[in-house]
């Protein structure tokens, strides 16, 4: 019997993700700021990936002169996200991605996933984190899942 294949990726704020009642067919990527408490997710998810990085977009923001640790997503974290997607894509219909406000990091991840799997993504949504999108899409491109 064939397992369901990923059909939809959605992005939400942390508040909406914490209110979401999963039915077991959904997996979630829970993005929080470095050092923040984990999101208080309900039971019932097919699978959960918790990852921490700050909402910094070095592709868009002028941060080159700053000599401090900004906590942006790393290539290793993008690989971790891609590995997770590779594991859950054959067994879940919906992948939920959340970050604090659902406006930058989570749509960056969601857009990369949507592009890779040829899923819908709102064409007029432009506030996503471009660095997150680029790194996650690059990591996904190295895999056979699609």
Buried (B, 14 or more C-beta within 10 A) or exposed (E): EEEEEBEBBBBBBBEEBBEBEBEEBBBBBBBBBEEEEEBEBEEEBBBBBEBBBBBBBBBEBEEEEEEEEBBBBEEEBBBBBBBBBBBBBEBBBBBBBBBBBBBBBBBBBBBBBBBBBEBEBEEEEEEBBBBBBBBBBBBBEEBEBE
